[in-house]
Amino acid sequence: MQVMPAFDRKMAETACVGCGQCRVVCPTGAITIKHNIHPVWEALADKNTRVVVQIAPAVRVAVGDHYGLQKGRSVMGKIVNALHKMGFDEVYDTTFSADLTIMEETKEFLNRVEKGENLPLLTSCCPAWVKFITDQYKEYVPNISTCRSPQGMMSAVIKEYFRDPEHAAGKKTVMVSIMPCTAKKAEAIRPNSFTDGEQDTDIVITTTELLRMIDNFGLDFATLDPEACDMPFGFGSGGGVIFGVTGGVTEAVLRRLSPDHSKEAMHEIAECGVRGEEGIKEFTVPYKGMDINVCVASGLANARTVMERVKNGEANYHLIEVMACRRGCIMGGGQPTRSGDRTKAARARGLYNADNTMIIKKSDENPLVLELYEGLLKGKEHHLLHNEFYIKD
């Protein structure tokens, strides 16, 4: 017996966006993640291969309770230790490239507002949402931000970094990405996820696959001491951390737009209407004498409602953030299943708590990001951080 689309159609011929929510709600467990664990073990076993890994924000709050730790508690340090013990050469934090995303997306947004072109800007971090637009609302493809997702930016930058023979040290580099999202597997092999003909992200595994790897390796995860990520791509701002919850991307953009770096200003942004687990949130924020109309949605049913309103002229937004999974990446299709209301709330709280403990709140305050712009990225910003197309002619 096979679980497959109706009428013998291939998955690529259906409206599936790869979000994995069918797997989350499947009552029998018949729908499962396509595992990519074996290629990771093979890469780790090759002495001539440097294996680099990035960890998405939402992963850190969905691992601990599997090992008897508090629900929603950030265990990023323990994850880093576990990955080092498995043999990963470099362990980086995707919050770093989330900061890059905000730097680029904010600049793009302001440019579009100034020119009055391709508005509303549609965020591009969620690959399932991007596929939803490219499949079902093709007329709005020009509105999608050209920015690569944080996964895409991180992988492109790291591959570029190790193209330098001095950094490469004669080794091949394999880029592994640990994501809460099944759609990231498809994103990694899209034609626009290649740079100079080379695939940026070689292997994507989900949080669920990470748990299996930890168990297979025989680690007592709960007793591991926390370790820091490696440098120079192992540090992000609080704005990067909250990417994992619905509204997080928008909140990080609003922080970037604010000239005020004070705690009071950050609190005011958090209270503007961007937070909360409602499926559709609408609010207006003032910016340099104009009102910016914002919509934040999670769940594709809500996304369709928003897009139909835009299409019919019933709503006028400047910025739309959508995550295909309700409540954002914390409830992604690759996260551990059987998550009730307490778990959902705890994961969101865990990311906000992690943000609270970060010294740096804004992407433009991250010294490593600013240094990257003056170094490796100089003159290569568009080449490494942006998509040239979403639908190839």
C-alpha positions as CSV (number, residue, x, y, z in Angstrom):
1,M,0.0,0.0,0.0
2,Q,1.3,3.5,-0.9
3,V,0.3,6.9,0.4
4,M,0.3,9.1,-2.7
5,P,-1.7,11.8,-4.5
6,A,-5.1,11.0,-6.0
7,F,-5.4,9.7,-9.6
8,D,-1.7,8.5,-9.7
9,R,-0.4,12.1,-10.0
10,K,3.2,12.9,-9.1
11,M,3.7,15.3,-6.2
12,A,5.1,17.9,-8.6
13,E,1.8,17.9,-10.5
14,T,-0.2,18.7,-7.4
15,A,-0.8,21.9,-5.4
16,C,1.4,20.6,-2.6
17,V,3.8,23.2,-1.3
18,G,5.9,20.8,0.8
19,C,5.0,22.4,4.2
20,G,4.6,19.0,5.9
21,Q,1.5,19.9,7.8
22,C,-0.2,16.7,6.5
23,R,2.5,14.7,8.3
24,V,1.9,16.7,11.5
25,V,-1.8,15.9,11.6
26,C,-1.8,12.4,10.1
27,P,-3.5,10.2,12.7
28,T,-1.7,7.0,11.7
29,G,1.8,8.2,11.0
30,A,1.5,7.0,7.4
31,I,2.9,10.3,6.1
32,T,6.6,10.7,7.1
33,I,9.5,12.9,6.3
34,K,11.9,11.9,3.5
35,H,15.1,11.3,5.6
36,N,18.5,12.6,4.5
37,I,20.4,11.3,7.5
38,H,22.6,8.8,5.7
39,P,24.3,11.3,3.4
40,V,25.2,13.3,6.5
41,W,26.9,10.3,8.2
42,E,28.7,9.6,4.9
43,A,30.1,13.1,4.8
44,L,31.1,13.0,8.4
45,A,33.0,9.8,7.8
46,D,35.0,11.3,4.9
47,K,38.3,12.8,6.2
48,N,38.7,14.9,3.0
49,T,35.4,16.6,3.6
50,R,34.7,19.6,5.8
51,V,31.1,19.3,7.1
52,V,29.6,22.6,8.1
53,V,26.1,22.9,9.7
54,Q,23.7,25.7,10.4
55,I,20.9,25.6,13.0
56,A,17.6,27.4,12.5
57,P,16.1,29.4,15.4
58,A,13.0,27.2,15.9
59,V,15.1,24.0,16.3
60,R,16.5,25.1,19.6
61,V,13.1,25.2,21.4
62,A,11.8,21.8,20.0
63,V,14.6,19.4,21.1
64,G,14.8,19.6,24.9
65,D,11.4,18.0,25.8
66,H,12.3,14.9,23.8
67,Y,15.0,14.3,26.5
68,G,12.9,15.2,29.5
69,L,13.9,18.9,29.7
70,Q,11.4,21.8,30.0
71,K,9.1,22.3,27.1
72,G,10.2,25.3,24.9
73,R,13.5,25.8,26.7
74,S,16.3,26.8,24.3
75,V,18.9,24.1,24.3
76,M,21.1,25.6,21.5
77,G,24.3,25.1,23.5
78,K,23.6,21.4,24.0
79,I,22.8,21.0,20.3
80,V,26.1,22.6,19.4
81,N,27.9,20.3,21.8
82,A,26.1,17.2,20.3
83,L,27.0,18.2,16.7
84,H,30.6,18.8,17.6
85,K,30.7,15.3,19.2
86,M,29.2,13.8,16.1
87,G,32.1,15.2,14.1
88,F,30.8,18.4,12.5
89,D,33.7,20.7,11.8
90,E,31.9,24.0,12.0
91,V,28.6,24.7,13.7
92,Y,26.9,28.0,12.9
93,D,23.7,29.8,13.9
94,T,21.1,30.7,11.2
95,T,20.2,33.8,13.3
96,F,23.4,35.3,11.8
97,S,22.0,35.0,8.2
98,A,18.6,36.1,9.5
99,D,20.3,39.4,10.4
100,L,21.6,39.5,6.8
101,T,18.1,38.9,5.6
102,I,16.8,41.8,7.6
103,M,19.6,44.1,6.3
104,E,18.8,43.3,2.7
105,E,15.0,43.0,3.0
106,T,14.6,46.3,4.8
107,K,16.7,48.1,2.2
108,E,14.6,46.5,-0.6
109,F,11.4,47.4,1.2
110,L,12.3,51.1,1.6
111,N,13.4,51.2,-2.1
112,R,10.0,49.8,-3.2
113,V,8.1,52.2,-1.0
114,E,10.1,55.2,-2.3
115,K,9.5,54.1,-5.9
116,G,5.9,52.9,-5.3
117,E,6.7,49.7,-7.1
118,N,5.8,46.0,-6.5
119,L,3.9,46.6,-3.3
120,P,3.0,45.0,-1.1
121,L,6.4,43.4,-0.6
122,L,5.9,39.7,0.2
123,T,8.5,38.1,2.5
124,S,10.6,35.3,1.1
125,C,11.8,33.3,4.1
126,C,9.2,30.6,3.9
127,P,9.7,28.3,0.9
128,A,6.2,26.8,1.1
129,W,4.6,30.3,1.0
130,V,6.9,31.2,-2.0
131,K,5.7,28.1,-3.8
132,F,2.1,28.9,-2.9
133,I,2.5,32.3,-4.6
134,T,4.4,31.0,-7.7
135,D,1.8,28.2,-8.2
136,Q,-1.4,30.0,-7.4
137,Y,-0.9,33.8,-7.6
138,K,1.6,34.1,-10.4
139,E,0.7,37.8,-11.0
140,Y,2.2,38.6,-7.6
141,V,5.6,36.9,-8.2
142,P,7.2,40.3,-8.8
143,N,6.1,41.3,-5.3
144,I,8.1,38.5,-3.6
145,S,11.2,39.9,-2.0
146,T,14.3,39.0,-4.0
147,C,16.2,38.2,-0.8
148,R,17.2,34.6,-0.3
149,S,15.9,32.9,2.8
150,P,18.3,32.8,5.8
151,Q,19.2,29.2,4.9
152,G,20.0,30.3,1.4
153,M,22.1,33.3,2.5
154,M,24.1,31.4,5.1
155,S,24.9,28.6,2.7
156,A,25.9,30.9,-0.1
157,V,28.1,32.9,2.2
158,I,29.8,29.9,3.7
159,K,30.4,28.3,0.3
160,E,32.0,31.6,-0.9
161,Y,34.1,31.7,2.3
162,F,35.6,28.3,1.6
163,R,36.2,29.0,-2.0
164,D,39.3,30.8,-0.8
165,P,42.1,28.2,-0.9
166,E,43.4,29.4,2.4
167,H,40.1,28.7,4.1
168,A,39.4,25.5,2.1
169,A,42.8,23.9,3.2
170,G,42.4,21.3,0.4
171,K,39.1,20.0,1.7
172,K,35.7,19.7,0.0
173,T,32.9,21.6,1.9
174,V,29.5,20.0,2.5
175,M,26.9,22.4,3.8
176,V,24.2,20.8,6.1
177,S,21.1,22.7,7.3
178,I,19.0,21.7,10.3
179,M,15.6,23.1,9.8
180,P,12.1,22.9,11.4
181,C,10.7,22.7,7.9
182,T,10.2,20.0,5.3
183,A,9.9,22.6,2.5
184,K,13.5,23.6,3.0
185,K,14.5,20.3,1.4
186,A,12.8,21.4,-1.8
187,E,14.2,24.9,-1.5
188,A,17.7,23.6,-1.4
189,I,17.4,22.1,-4.9
190,R,15.5,24.9,-6.6
191,P,17.4,26.3,-9.5
192,N,17.7,29.7,-7.7
193,S,19.5,28.0,-4.8
194,F,22.7,27.5,-6.7
195,T,25.6,30.0,-6.9
196,D,28.0,29.8,-9.9
197,G,26.6,26.4,-10.7
198,E,27.2,25.0,-7.3
199,Q,24.4,23.9,-4.9
200,D,24.6,26.1,-1.8
201,T,22.9,23.9,0.7
202,D,23.9,20.3,0.1
203,I,21.8,18.4,2.7
204,V,18.7,19.5,4.7
205,I,17.6,17.6,7.7
206,T,14.7,18.4,10.0
207,T,14.6,18.7,13.8
208,T,13.0,15.2,13.9
209,E,16.0,13.8,11.9
210,L,18.4,15.6,14.3
211,L,16.8,13.8,17.2
212,R,17.3,10.5,15.5
213,M,20.9,11.2,14.8
214,I,21.5,12.2,18.5
215,D,19.8,9.0,19.6
216,N,21.7,6.8,17.0
217,F,25.0,8.3,18.2
218,G,24.2,7.3,21.7
219,L,24.5,10.7,23.4
220,D,23.0,11.5,26.7
221,F,21.7,14.8,25.5
222,A,20.2,16.0,28.8
223,T,23.6,15.9,30.5
224,L,25.6,17.6,27.8
225,D,27.3,20.9,28.7
226,P,26.3,23.8,26.5
227,E,28.9,25.0,23.9
228,A,29.1,28.2,21.8
229,C,28.8,28.2,18.0
230,D,31.9,28.6,15.9
231,M,33.0,31.9,14.5
232,P,32.7,33.9,12.3
233,F,29.1,33.0,11.5
234,G,27.9,31.8,14.9
235,F,26.4,34.9,16.4
236,G,23.1,36.6,15.6
237,S,20.9,39.3,17.1
238,G,17.6,38.9,19.1
239,G,15.8,40.0,15.9
240,G,17.3,36.9,14.2
241,V,16.2,34.5,17.0
242,I,12.5,35.5,16.7
243,F,12.4,34.6,13.0
244,G,11.1,31.2,14.2
245,V,7.7,32.6,15.4
246,T,5.0,34.2,13.3
247,G,5.5,38.0,13.2
248,G,9.2,37.6,14.0
249,V,10.5,38.7,10.5
250,T,8.3,41.8,10.6
251,E,9.3,42.6,14.1
252,A,13.0,42.4,13.1
253,V,12.3,44.7,10.1
254,L,10.6,47.2,12.4
255,R,13.5,47.1,14.8
256,R,15.8,47.8,11.8
257,L,13.7,50.7,10.7
258,S,13.8,52.3,14.2
259,P,16.6,54.8,14.8
260,D,16.1,54.2,18.6
261,H,18.1,51.3,20.0
262,S,16.7,51.6,23.5
263,K,14.9,48.9,25.5
264,E,11.8,51.0,25.6
265,A,11.7,51.3,21.8
266,M,12.1,47.5,21.4
267,H,9.2,47.0,23.8
268,E,7.0,49.5,21.9
269,I,7.6,47.6,18.7
270,A,6.7,44.3,20.4
271,E,3.4,45.8,21.5
272,C,2.4,47.3,18.1
273,G,0.4,44.3,17.1
274,V,3.1,42.1,15.6
275,R,3.1,39.4,18.3
276,G,0.4,36.9,19.1
277,E,-0.8,33.6,17.6
278,E,-3.8,35.0,15.6
279,G,-3.8,33.6,12.1
280,I,-4.1,37.1,10.6
281,K,-2.8,40.3,12.2
282,E,-3.1,43.7,10.7
283,F,-1.6,46.9,12.0
284,T,-0.2,50.3,11.0
285,V,3.1,51.8,12.1
286,P,4.4,55.3,11.5
287,Y,7.6,55.8,9.6
288,K,9.0,59.2,8.5
289,G,5.7,60.9,8.1
290,M,3.9,58.0,6.5
291,D,1.8,55.1,7.7
292,I,3.1,51.6,6.8
293,N,0.3,49.1,6.6
294,V,1.4,45.6,7.7
295,C,-0.2,42.2,7.5
296,V,1.2,39.1,9.3
297,A,-0.4,35.8,8.5
298,S,0.4,32.1,9.4
299,G,-1.3,29.1,7.8
300,L,-2.0,28.9,4.1
301,A,-5.8,29.2,4.5
302,N,-5.2,32.6,6.2
303,A,-2.6,33.4,3.4
304,R,-5.3,32.7,0.8
305,T,-7.7,35.0,2.6
306,V,-5.1,37.8,2.7
307,M,-4.2,37.4,-1.0
308,E,-7.8,37.3,-2.2
309,R,-8.4,40.6,-0.3
310,V,-5.4,42.1,-1.9
311,K,-6.4,40.8,-5.3
312,N,-9.9,42.2,-5.0
313,G,-8.7,45.6,-3.8
314,E,-10.2,45.2,-0.4
315,A,-6.8,45.6,1.4
316,N,-3.9,48.0,0.9
317,Y,-0.7,46.7,2.5
318,H,2.9,47.7,2.2
319,L,4.3,44.6,3.7
320,I,3.0,41.0,4.1
321,E,4.7,38.4,6.1
322,V,3.4,34.8,5.7
323,M,4.5,31.6,7.3
324,A,2.8,28.5,5.8
325,C,2.7,26.8,9.2
326,R,0.4,28.1,11.9
327,R,2.3,30.0,14.6
328,G,5.4,30.0,12.4
329,C,8.4,27.8,12.1
330,I,8.1,26.6,15.7
331,M,5.3,24.4,14.4
332,G,7.0,23.5,11.2
333,G,6.4,20.2,9.4
334,G,9.8,18.9,10.4
335,Q,9.3,19.5,14.1
336,P,8.5,16.7,16.6
337,T,4.7,16.0,16.4
338,R,2.0,15.6,19.0
339,S,2.4,19.1,20.2
340,G,-0.5,20.5,22.2
341,D,-1.4,24.0,23.1
342,R,1.1,24.1,26.0
343,T,3.9,23.0,23.8
344,K,3.0,25.5,21.1
345,A,2.9,28.4,23.6
346,A,6.2,27.2,25.3
347,R,8.1,27.1,22.0
348,A,7.1,30.7,21.2
349,R,7.9,31.8,24.7
350,G,11.2,30.0,24.5
351,L,12.3,32.1,21.4
352,Y,11.1,35.4,23.0
353,N,13.0,34.5,26.2
354,A,16.1,33.8,24.1
355,D,15.6,37.2,22.5
356,N,15.3,38.8,26.0
357,T,18.8,37.4,26.9
358,M,20.5,38.7,23.8
359,I,22.7,41.8,24.2
360,I,22.2,42.9,20.6
361,K,18.5,43.2,19.5
362,K,18.9,44.7,15.9
363,S,20.6,43.3,12.8
364,D,22.4,46.5,12.2
365,E,24.1,46.2,15.6
366,N,25.6,42.8,14.8
367,P,29.4,43.6,14.4
368,L,30.0,40.3,12.6
369,V,27.4,41.2,10.0
370,L,28.8,44.7,9.5
371,E,32.3,43.2,9.2
372,L,31.1,40.8,6.6
373,Y,29.7,43.7,4.5
374,E,33.1,45.3,4.6
375,G,34.9,42.1,3.7
376,L,33.7,39.0,1.9
377,L,30.4,40.5,0.8
378,K,31.8,43.7,-0.6
379,G,30.5,44.0,-4.2
380,K,28.9,40.6,-4.0
381,E,25.8,41.4,-2.0
382,H,23.3,40.9,-4.8
383,H,25.1,37.8,-6.2
384,L,25.2,35.9,-2.9
385,L,22.1,37.2,-1.0
386,H,19.4,37.6,-3.6
387,N,17.5,35.5,-6.1
388,E,17.6,36.4,-9.8
389,F,14.3,34.7,-10.4
390,Y,11.5,32.5,-8.9
391,I,10.0,31.1,-12.1
392,K,12.5,30.3,-14.8
393,D,11.3,30.9,-18.3
